[in-house]
Amino acid sequence: MMTTTTVKTEYEAIIGLETHCQLSTNTKIFSNSSTAFGADPNTNIDPVCMGLPGVLPVLNQKVLEYAVKTGLALNCQIAKYSKFDRKQYFYPDLPKNYQISQYDLPIAEHGWLEIELVDAEGNPTRKRIGITRLHMEEDAGKLVHAGSDRLSGSTYSLVDYNRAGIPLVEIVSEPDLRSGIEAAEYAEELRRIVRYLGVSDGNMQEGSLRCDVNISVRPVGRKEFGTKVEIKNMNSFNAIQRAIDYEIERQIAAVEAGDRIIQETRLWEEGSQRTISMRVKEGSSDYRYFPEPDLTPIEVSNAQLEQWRSELPELPAQKRHHYQNELGLSIYDARVLTEDHPVSQYFEAAIASGANPKAAANWITQDIAAHLNKQKLNITEIALTPTNLADIITRIETGKISNAQAKEKLPDLLSGISPEKAFAGQELITDPSVLEPIVDEVIAANLKELEKYRNGNTNLKGFFVGQVLKKTGKRADPKLTNELVEKKLNA
């Protein structure tokens, strides 16, 4: 009797991200209306962003600067010549019935960024993700659906045009991502970069950073891509990862069942943790692009380009490499310290003031971070300066104070009290001739514990050390105290 063995097909996901990043300019891309978040509906509007007859758009110079700097930070080629185009579509949140964007001649192309994934053992894997293009465009307005979070099921809809004309850059990745965790890390690294540059706050909850995922699956080894599906409505990096992981499983199950994957746009439903169909995907031909007649082409001179390049800060990936390779920090410490630019600046200022890098990293990522999380503060909002942190670390390392003393005084130090005042009269007792009589006195006062210790209960050494510390107001040098106590107990 013959038996047949079924070989299970292995699949891989092909993933690319389209990221819309709101630029942190004070005014809109083509007009002087405010970009402030949270204003009353339809108050930050003007004839230009509303598309009224006879008005002309004028490009905000800061938008061009921020777009070019972002392109440079993403290792893109900056176009010497680019232009704006009209993207035609008809929807209530688009007052002009077209969007001014860039089509065939974007401001930046052919770049990359590096992501770093760390496994359970703490080993890093680095991977470059290609950037296809970066282009400038204006945002549309916002529809508010009554009775539902989307058009389907709502009783009526309202439109707020405050967002119309908000400046955006759209960043399109190459299909180089292969998993939900890679895509989430890509989006996080992109947010770190724009925050370091100061071109965007990257706030996903306020819509400053919005990611759409394009995903398909194919059998491992096949060159041709599968049918692409787009996923929208993800408002966190964790949601990006979960939406992709769900969609990979859904598409593989459909292929295995012999069903056809259709090119469509799907929404991520946070409540049910699934993607649902929204609409069949349009092609670019549906938008009927043509050059924007009211805006001149853009030419970036070499001198201007080099000036903007010179203003770029050291970016997160560069800092991680520097902290690990030159300062000897762990992968974990390097990642935490580089997550937010103000934190890395605080750390580097402490180092410049003489702090030991590892000690500074420990204080910032542990004790100070715990305070910030509890009080819901940023590191820029605490009164403990990097110079004073370096002073504290130096006092500990030179034996003037103990680590325990510093931690006990941390709330005072964070509120702005100087180390000199906080530790006045608190210097450690490091003279054996001063400490030895105190140790003798403690042992003499606890003869029962001494007998138990000498009968084998050696854990009581900690008791005697604690009594000495208590008697000296925690000023006894811990290391010297341990040595003296052990010597006396074993005499």
Buried (B, 14 or more C-beta within 10 A) or exposed (E): EEEEEEEEEEBBBBBBBBBBBBBBBEBBBBBEBBBEBEBEBBEBBBEBBBBEEEBEBEBBEBBBBBBBBBBBBBBBEBBEEBBBBBBBEEEEBBBBEBBBBBBEBBBBBBBBBBBBBEEEEEEEEEBEBBBBBBBBBBBBBBBBBEEEBEEEEBEEBEBBBBBBBBBBBBBBBBBBBBBBBBBBBBBBBBBBBBBBBEBBBBEBEEBBBBBBBBBBBBEEEEEEEBBBBBBBBBBBBEBBBBBBBBBBEBBBEBBEEEEEBEBBBBBBBBEEEBBEEBEEBEEEEEBEBEEBEEBEEBEBEEEBBEEBEEEEBEBBBEBBBBBBEEBEBBBEBBBBBBBBBEBBBBBBBBBEBEBBBBBBBBBBBEBBBEBBEEEEEEBEEBEBBBBBBBBBBBBBEEBBBBBEBBEBBBEBBBEEBBBEEBBEEBBBBBEEEEBBEBBEEBBEEBEEBBEBBEEEEEEBBEBBBBBBBEBBEBBBBBEBBBBBBBEBBEE
